[in-house]
């Protein structure tokens, strides 16, 4: 009965069928659970109910009123992948189970009656299917969430192992370096081409913190200090498993270069404004109602040139600011009058523009407060800034650094009032500052400017390298200025970031005033920003071109993957080698990039490759010539067969002295690739593909076709092994082996006994299990000897009868029987004594006995073939019986037999054998009954149509 917290209580179940067991189980569900249960007898009604209702799981019978349960569940699986589906059947079979799993059914449940045991089994299997589906959905959601974060284009992301070696990198991180993914994956993260040596040390410390389970971050820079160097903020996140052990690291990098540049520009702007405010002063005057001064501030001379005493004695307020500055009645009404603009003349006769605020106050005897601000400089600056704004707008439309340089030179006179201007731009290829544009005044006063090497000693170079503005009242006083005949005097050299230098000046010998200094800096900063924009846009265009190329490569990969998927489907459906080879050739030739493909094998003498299957427009090419097997000068098919490695030609027209190239060109084959078909050191020929364009087989395509060759060879090998097992005839080979390294020989020698192989090879995650019988010796000694061998990872005694014991050995390495099975042969028997070992191997008629003998000779030392005879298994009921058993059933049968379960009286009970197999007694008895029924079916040739298998 399901527990109170069972998932079944919260589910909506759909049961399909009208068999007694299904209706009985529906009643059990409604009695024992709070689940919502719908029952439909037929497939059509069930499908309508599934599409309309919010169903959590479907349990279907095999036989439905209007169809098959497998077909119904397959339809649901196609509409809703990974949906929990369970199929129950009273008259099932191994084939039905296989069909159900192939249709995507989550679980297949044999139904044995309609009792409580059956209901408990169904409860358990439904719960398992529901939990499995929820677990799968959770894992899929987590994977999608991680991929969404991983592929965030705003952040560069790397995945590392705990040793700091790169495992995976997202697209943003790939765009940060020219190195390919293949060059960087597997390398230590701190040694990648993203960083220089100094930065790499910081990155390594960050990775080591992450490997220790700590979160950390660090800010690193890419390249030398410059105006647009890349600044990256790295953070490491350790990823832990369920036990809290760090299994990998995720490093995220955020490009904060723009933020750093903005902060730098902000600091420059703040510096500029502080400099501006430093030189701005206000004058404060206080008078009584009659206009007599009550207070004159000490800095009055900054505007008027007079001292405070001179103002008080000789310059009344009406004379100083004008008698019509404001209306007294208006001031009385408003209380304050702001920003009254007026023009005054200082002691030296210079005019100043002032902004005056007038306020009524009551400060001792003072009644009217005047605040005067000199805005003469601001007026001048406003005019210059207006011109500079126009220049900045022109920069928006400039598309090249040269155009920006010309705009700077053209507008210098209007912005700065200086007629000489030149712009030098940095040429990385020449490592020099090249004059890009200059005014006519420069050429008149100084002559045409020349290129300046970065390592030269000149004001231009020092300003650029030192990122420093240099100003001279007379440039002839500047160190490194080597033009004594120049008429240029006043000059400033202003760096334009990494782009170059702006030079401004005039023929007058005087220092730059504050306004000019400010405007020069503004002009340079505006020009630098424009040059940054042009460079960014140029970089974005390059990145867009690279992205287009990358998308093109992805499209090509998608096409290749579609072809490979089609080939994989053909391989799954193929029953014979001929079908596999024909399907591969037809699929490749069906891709419009490959007009012809064929598969061939070396002739018995190994002198040439003979075609077996082909497809496409090229059959005449195969008829026109032979394909000799040699490493040089041969057609790619012959070279691949000779070397066992892929061989290709990027351009068939490169060397027409080779006759095969002329024949290929005549059929418009411009490039070719041939890959070997090898699996487990066995060769099944070569696969050759042709394209009608040059360089059609790039690295990615070569890799995919080479992997395809391995897949095809594996499919051929599997097909031949399957056909070998169905072959009625076989050759039995008997070998005498004197190899002390063979594991059975080592055990027999150390325990001084005879060991006989009893079969039962079973491959698990922990190793390979086999049964051996101990004769003429002590089983305890064998167990002791086995415990001392690294090759033996486990040993369990199955039974002991007198001097004969049966042990189950678990080998850490692959046992010889499995290697023989990969080559289509059967490890029939083996007997190891302290003095030698005898092996018996059965080789089906379609497997080359020479390859099997060579395998044994390679694996073991001192091997001698003692006998060779042909057997016919056409009417062997033992083989038919074994063919009906599953691997698990055969393992249960062997363990029970060697445990003495079938003896009378029994040497071991069913519970003891079940404990040995790590299964429940009920499962053991069910397996035994199933095996017995299959044995009787084989003996009496009367397979039951009913019952549960």
Helices and strands as residue ranges (DSSP letters): G 7-10, E 12-16, H 20-32, E 36-40, H 43-52, E 57-61, E 63-64, E 67-68, H 69-79, E 85-89, H 94-102, E 107-110, H 116-150, E 156-160, E 166-169, H 171-174, H 181-184, G 189-191, H 197-211, E 216-222, E 230-240, E 246-255, H 257-278, E 282-287, E 293-296, G 298-300, H 301-304, H 308-314, H 317-321, H 328-334, E 336-345, E 351-363, E 366-374, H 376-397, H 401-416, E 420-427, E 432-438, H 440-445, E 452-453, H 459-466, E 470-472, G 475-477, E 491-495, E 500-505, H 514-573, H 577-590, E 596-602, E 609-616, H 619-624, H 636-643, E 647-649, G 652-654, H 659-666, E 671-679, E 682-691, H 699-726, E 729-737, H 743-751, E 754-757, E 762-763, E 768-775, H 779-787, E 792-801, E 804-811, H 816-822, E 825-833, E 836-844, H 849-859, E 863-872, H 877-884, H 887-898, H 910-917, H 921-940
